[in-house]
Amino acid sequence: MGKKRYKEGDYGDAFKYFTHATELGDVDAQYNLSVLYYKGEGVEKNAEKEVYHLEEAAIGGHHLARHNLAIVEKENGRTDRAIKHFIIAAKLGYANALEAVRKRFHVGLVSKHDYEATLRGHQATMNAMKSEQREEAYEFAHAF
């Protein structure tokens, strides 16, 4: 319901639904709350609360939250921390984070060992997500 309300532009109700879902342990809702605080939709913009919800979602394994934490760290000049977040997000299967790690490898900010480990982790995640049922569902969803 939170996503539905968000798409309808009812950010206040979206906030309420996402808040309730976080109380039930939903990491997607944690991430969605971070977006609301970042954009100031349904709530007052608040970078501290945005980062709090990003951290909670990242701890729960949310790849976009982990990637966004990397961006926050990069913007705050904490390159080492940003790289660690990019590596984790890439290992969770997020291609944009893998690209960020690749770029930093090419300029010497990521070691060859860490880059190779990231590539292996990313590939392992992608392989783990492959299944006949997923492929059939993808084909069905994109058939029209």
N, C-alpha and C positions, 0 to 999 in steps of 0.2 A: 504493500500500500504506500510505503514511503516513496518508492520510485515513481509510482503512478501519480501521487500528489506532486512530486517534484516536476514531472513532465508537464503537468497541468498548470504549473506556475504557482501552486499553493505551497510555498516554502515553509510557512509556519506549521502546517499539518505534517509536511514531510519531516520537519525537524522532530515533531512529537513521535512519529512512527519510528524514525531512525533511533531516537533516544531509547524508546521502549525495546527495540530490537537489540541494541547494545547491551541492555540489562539482561537480555537472554543469551548473550555471548556471540552475537552475529558480527563477524569482522567486516563484512561488506558494509554494514550500517555504520561501524566505526569510521571506515574510510569515507562514507557519504557525509558523515557529520564534519569531517575535516574539510571537505569541499565546501559545505555550507559556511563554515567559519572563514575559509579562505576568500570566498566570494562575497560574504556578507548577505547571504540570502536566507531570510527567515530569522536571522540572528545578526547581531552586530559583528562586523569583522573583528576577528581576534586571533592573532598569530599564535599566541600561547596555547589556546584551546585547539587550534588547527593542528599544531605539532603534537599535542597530547593525543589527539584521536589518531593521527598518523602513526605515532609510536604504538598505540594499543593495537591498531590494525596490523602493523608490521610484525609485532610479536605474535599475532595470530596467523601469520603466514600470507598476508595480503601483498601481492607483488607490486601493485601500483602504489600502495602506501610506502613500501620500502623504497621504491624509485623516487617518490616525491620527497621522502626524507633525505635522500641523496642530494636532490636539488636544493633543499633548504640548507644542508650542510655546505654545499658548494657555494651558495650565495653568501654564507656567513664566513667564508674563507677557510673552512675546515676540510681541506681536500682529502686528507687521509680517511676521515670518517665518511665523506661522500663516496669515496671509492669502495669502502667496505659495504656500504648500502647498495651501490650499483652491482657489486659482485653477488650479493645475496639475492637481489631481485633477478639478476640474470640466471642464477642457479634455480630460481623458482619458475623459470621459463619465460621471462619477459624479454622479448627481442630488443626493445629499445634500450634496456639496461645493458644487454650484451654489447650493443653497438657503442654505448658510452664507455664500457670497459675496453673495447677494442681501440677506440680513439685514444684513451689514456695510455694504453700499452704502446701505441705507436709514437707517443711523445715521451715515453720513458717514465711515466708515473705508475705503471703497473708492471710488475716483474713477469718474466716469461713463465715462471712456475705458476704464479697466480692466474695469469691469463689462460694457460692450458687447463688448469683446474676448473676455471670458470666455464670454459668451452665444454669440458667433459660433464660438468654438473648440469649445464643447460641442455646438452644432448640427452643426458639420462632422464631429465624431467620430460623432455619432449617425447622420448621413447615410451616412458611410463604412461603418458596420456593417450598413446595410440591404442585404438581398439577397433574391432570390426563394427561394433555398435556406434561408436563416435563417428566413424567414417560414413556409415549409412545415414545417420542423423544429419551430418553435414551435407551430404548429397541431396537428401530430401529437402533440407532448408533452402538450398541454393538451386533447386530444380526449376523454380518459377521465375 
